C-alpha cells in the first residue's frame, strides 16, 4: 500500500504519535462518525507523522527522545472485524511476532539495504533486528562486550474500547539526522547507544522521504503476520528472520524483571511463537518470552559459539 492511498495526518509536534492516534480512534468509535471524510476513523488505516514529540514512548514506558530531523510515525490498522475494506487489516490475533515482522521489514527498506551492502564490503556489522523490537547493529569494542547501536525502535499497542479490540497502532521511530546522546540516566538501565542513518551514509537524508518506505514496510509486516498461522509460512519466517537476527550466536544474559531471575547462554534464533531461544552450557534450550538482554564478554561468546557449532 502506497502512502498516497492512506489517510495521512502530519503534525509539527505532538505528545506521542501512538497516544494521539489511539485517542483519535477511540473518539471516532465512541462518536460512530461516518466514513465520508479523511479524518481518522477506526474502520480504516490512518498514518500519523510528526516533526517532534514532547512525550515519545518506547517499550515498558521508557522515554523515546524526539529531536527534530528524525522520523516519528504511527500507523493504525483496524482488525478484520472492524475494517471498512479488507486490503489492509489485522486478520490474526495479535501477539509479539508482529513486532518481529515489522523489524524484519524495516531492515529491508532501500536505504538500509544500500548501507548494508557498503558495510558488508568493508567487513562491518550489518543492520538487522534485535529481538524483540529494535533495529540496529552490534559494534565490536576492544576488550569489552559488543555494544548495540540502536537505529530504530518499534512500539505496538492495541486499540481497545469496552473490551473490543478495534485495531492496532504500530509506532516506529527512526534516527535519520540525529542520534540522541545517551547517558547512564537516559539509557534507563540498558547498555546501548543510538546511531542515525546519516551517520552511516554520505547521502543527504530528509525525514519525509521515509514516510512511504516505512509505511510500506509496516503494511508488508501486517500481511506477513496474518499468514503466520500457516505452518509453512511460520517456518519460512523463522528461516528469513535468522538472516537479519543481530543476536544470533551471541553470548547473552537475559534478566526477567517479573521473576527476578537471569539466565545465560547462546542466542539460537526464535521459535514458532516468536520467543527467543537460548542454548545453555548443559545443552538445554530455554524459551524466553520477555527480558532485558545484555551481551556478555565477546571472547567468551566466541568460545561458546564454536562449541555449539
ABEGO torsion letter per residue (X at the ends): XBAAABBBBBBABBABAAAAAAAAAAAAAAAGBBABBABBBAABBBBBBBABBAABBBBGGBBBBBBBGBBBBBBBBBBAAABABAABBBABBBBAAAAAAAAAAAAABAAAAAAAAAAAAAGBBBBBBBOAABBEBBBBBBGBBBBBBBABBBBBBBBBBGGBBAEBBBBBBBBAABBBBBBAAAAGGBBBBBBBAAAABABBBBAAAAAAAAAAAAAAAAAAAAAAABAAAAAAAAAAAAAABAABGBBBBBBBAAAGBBBBEBBAEBBAAGBBBBBBAAGBBBBBABEBBBBBBAAAAAAAAAAAX
